[in-house]
Amino acid sequence: MIEDDVESRIIVRAFFESSPVNSWPGGLYEVDTVRLGDSKLKDLLEACALLANGFISQFLPSEEAFVDHVNFISKSLSDNVYFSAVMADRALSAGSLTLIAEALNMFCCRCIERAVDLFNANADDWQCLSDAQKGFVEGFVADFAIKKNGAKIRDPFVLQFPPMPKSGDIAVQGKFLPPVTSERKVDSYEGVAISDGGHVTRKTVFLELCTGHDHERCRAMPFSVESEALVRLVCEAAGSPSKRLRVEADQLENGVGQRQWTLRCAEPLPDDSPADFELE
């Protein structure tokens, strides 16, 4: 064990499933410098430290403590010679330590894919946090999700929260969760379209809308499709003489301003139907 004074100030402990630092006889250590610079672990713990300091400033100003991300090598920890910690620069009251730990635990669970599982069933039980404190954490979650944008985690690591002994470990692997974006409909179209085929596995079709509707004429655009059957229908239309369909589609915009057409339904048109046919 490391010194009790230091141990009592640790809010989050993190270590790789396979340590990048290993001890050798004679007091030597083998160091994998590439893995030590793993940005996913570093970014997550630095975000935790930033959240902890903001949380203290907002809700626990009397503590006057500063939280930082620190890396350790310990001779006495045979399995995890190297580990990282998010810790305070001075002792905190038990109540404050629990509050901060719950805030960081909530943050990590909201940012990491499959952070809550059967082995960590109590991880989403943050009973000490008020609604205002949970809302504060959610703001950090949203910012972190935008920065990481679903980035993959190639070197798995484990998170522990010593002030929350019942929370269980969080096994960090897979990827960070992408930002939750709300979509709004900015345009719609009902009328004739020319099929340019599609991809069944990608659930994407390519259509030219026949009105010059918010795009250059004769340029096929991608449309997302929920049903594989609808993709096949559009692909079949691409092989017909006229390639024409009657379609209903919406253009959606997400929270970061990106727009995407979505095809709701489509119906083949006879090859002898008027070329300028449109739904009213």
Protein Blocks (a to p, Z undefined) as FASTA:
>chain_A
ZZfklmmmpmbdcddfbdcbdcdehhiacddfklmmomklmmmmmmmmmmmmmmmmmmmm
mnopacdddddddfklmklmbacddddfbdcdfklmmmmmmmmmmmmmmmpghkbcfklm
mlmmcfkbcfklmmmmmmmmmmmmmmnnopacfbgcddddfklmmnopaddehiacdddd
ddddfbdcddddddebjafklopacdddfehpoiaehiacddddfblklmmmmmmmmmpm
nlpacddddddddfkopacdddfbdcdddfkbcfkbccZZ
